[in-house]
Amino acid sequence: MDIRKNESQLVCIAKFIALPGEVNELIQKLHALIPVTLQEGGCIRYELNQCIEDENRITFIEKWFDEKTFNEHCAKPYIADFFNEGNPFHVKEFEVTLHKQILP
């Protein structure tokens, strides 16, 4: 079996669980990140999703040109502001994992 991975691009899956009663505020704060992030040169995909079975579970699926552009994104002031100011008030827990796409 020949499994090939796209070694240059990076996929990030960021999962958030909103605090009780805070899901709408969390979505609003995450939506605010979309337009500025989509303008970043290395951003290929930046998509916000809500779990059908549990509306408090919100997931970003992101695709970046490479690890360098992803790291540059993470250093942007609006991302730092979210994690330092918005996140503690609306998020019960979160997990960020990095992946490589497996090609056919």
C-alpha positions as CSV (number, residue, x, y, z in Angstrom):
1,M,0.0,0.0,0.0
2,D,1.4,3.4,-1.1
3,I,0.3,6.0,1.4
4,R,1.3,9.5,0.4
5,K,1.0,12.5,2.7
6,N,1.0,16.1,1.6
7,E,4.0,17.1,3.6
8,S,4.0,20.8,2.8
9,Q,0.5,21.8,3.8
10,L,-0.7,21.7,7.4
11,V,-4.2,20.9,8.6
12,C,-5.3,22.2,12.0
13,I,-8.4,21.0,13.8
14,A,-9.3,23.2,16.7
15,K,-12.1,21.9,19.0
16,F,-13.9,24.0,21.5
17,I,-16.5,23.2,24.1
18,A,-18.5,26.3,25.2
19,L,-19.3,26.9,28.8
20,P,-23.0,26.5,29.5
21,G,-25.0,29.4,28.0
22,E,-21.9,30.8,26.2
23,V,-22.1,29.1,22.8
24,N,-23.5,32.0,20.9
25,E,-20.9,34.4,22.3
26,L,-18.2,31.9,21.5
27,I,-19.4,31.5,17.9
28,Q,-19.6,35.3,17.6
29,K,-15.9,35.7,18.7
30,L,-14.8,32.9,16.4
31,H,-16.7,34.3,13.5
32,A,-14.8,37.6,14.0
33,L,-11.5,35.7,13.3
34,I,-12.7,34.4,9.9
35,P,-12.5,37.5,7.6
36,V,-9.0,38.6,8.8
37,T,-7.6,35.0,8.8
38,L,-8.9,34.4,5.2
39,Q,-6.8,37.4,4.1
40,E,-3.6,35.8,5.4
41,G,-1.4,34.7,2.6
42,G,-1.0,31.1,3.7
43,C,-4.6,30.4,4.6
44,I,-6.2,27.8,2.3
45,R,-9.2,26.8,4.4
46,Y,-10.7,28.3,7.6
47,E,-14.1,26.8,8.4
48,L,-16.2,27.0,11.5
49,N,-18.5,24.0,12.3
50,Q,-21.0,23.2,15.1
51,C,-21.7,19.6,16.2
52,I,-25.2,18.4,15.4
53,E,-25.4,16.2,18.5
54,D,-24.0,18.8,21.0
55,E,-24.3,22.5,20.0
56,N,-21.7,23.5,22.6
57,R,-19.0,21.7,20.5
58,I,-17.5,24.1,17.9
59,T,-14.7,23.1,15.6
60,F,-12.4,25.0,13.2
61,I,-11.0,23.1,10.3
62,E,-8.1,25.0,8.9
63,K,-5.6,24.3,6.1
64,W,-2.4,26.2,5.8
65,F,0.2,26.4,3.0
66,D,2.9,25.2,5.3
67,E,3.9,25.1,9.0
68,K,5.5,28.5,8.7
69,T,2.3,30.2,7.6
70,F,0.4,28.4,10.4
71,N,2.8,29.6,13.0
72,E,2.6,33.1,11.6
73,H,-1.2,32.9,12.0
74,C,-0.9,31.8,15.6
75,A,1.3,34.8,16.3
76,K,-1.3,37.3,15.0
77,P,-2.6,39.7,17.6
78,Y,-6.3,38.8,17.0
79,I,-5.5,35.1,17.6
80,A,-3.6,35.9,20.8
81,D,-6.4,38.2,21.9
82,F,-8.9,35.5,21.5
83,F,-7.0,32.9,23.5
84,N,-6.1,35.5,26.2
85,E,-9.3,37.4,26.5
86,G,-12.2,35.7,24.7
87,N,-11.4,32.1,25.4
88,P,-11.5,32.0,29.2
89,F,-14.9,33.6,29.4
90,H,-16.7,31.3,26.8
91,V,-14.7,28.1,26.6
92,K,-14.9,25.1,29.0
93,E,-12.1,23.3,27.2
94,F,-10.3,23.2,23.9
95,E,-7.9,21.0,21.9
96,V,-5.8,21.9,18.9
97,T,-4.3,19.1,16.8
98,L,-2.1,19.3,13.7
99,H,-2.4,16.9,10.7
100,K,-1.1,16.1,7.3
101,Q,-3.5,15.3,4.5
102,I,-3.3,11.7,3.2
103,L,-3.5,11.7,-0.6
104,P,-5.0,8.9,-2.7
